[in-house]
Amino acid sequence: MQTSGPRSRPLSLALLQDAVLRWYDANGRDLPWRRTRDPYAILVSEVMAQQTQVARVVAYYERWLERWPTPAALARAPLGDVLSAWVGLGYNTRALRLRETATIIARDGWPRDSAGLRSLPGVGPYTAAAVASFAFGERIAAVDTNVRRMAARLQTAPQSLLPQHRHADWNQAAMELGAVHCRARAPRCDGCPAAQWCPSNGLVVTAPRAARGTGERFEDSDRWVRGRVISGLASGAGLPSDISAERMTRVLQALQRDGLVTVDATGVGLSR
Ligand code: SF4
């Protein structure tokens, strides 16, 4: 819903790009994966950040690269070790897909563009564009939720915002701007470097957060049990004992289908 607010100037792409890049140069967070062009390091950071907050990812990212600095090193690692290192990030199939991708890259080398990267396990359009942009310099918009929302408020397409030069920096800047200023709820238009060209400046009114419909707690979800099973097997503590047999059977079957655990006559273990 929108109400009346400040008027914006007609969109001047060059001026807007320049203002946003200057803002990013002065304000961008110093994240370790922004200091490298190593496609493997960038891929690790992007996969970890898919469903986990950036602040939590940094320590995992640094430990991961210290332990498995190359795709070949990760490809050789037992899956149990990989899943153990992932405990706490959640959505463990991401670790499985990352190791599969490392195995392919160790064997075949890197695809050099976003189209080739999209063929890798667990690599969708956004991740492929991010790796192609940050590691290989491809001129492509990396469109995550933040960038999509910001472009919509600027009433333009994300790809059309991409400058001719510094396009990798632009991708980082656009993501940062979407996360810091152009937030889904209560955007901070004051101080936003795009404000003077933005038709939505001061006009975005977000609805109150909807009440949770079902009232289901996280502890009631199978995802919670999955995380505890992986964590228990990785640490050697074994399966959690407070889960009903029926629920445990359902979760173990799903984990087996995903290739994360094996169940045989000797018991349950992390896949190798
Ligand atoms: S002025 Fe407001 S709505 Fe427009 S891009 Fe900036 S934060 Fe988003």
Boltz pocket constraint, residues with backbone or C-beta under 6 A from the ligand:
constraints:
  - pocket:
      binder: B
      contacts: [[A, 150], [A, 153], [A, 154], [A, 177], [A, 181], [A, 182], [A, 183], [A, 187], [A, 188], [A, 189], [A, 192], [A, 193], [A, 194], [A, 195], [A, 196], [A, 198], [A, 199], [A, 200], [A, 201], [A, 202], [A, 204]]
      max_distance: 6.0
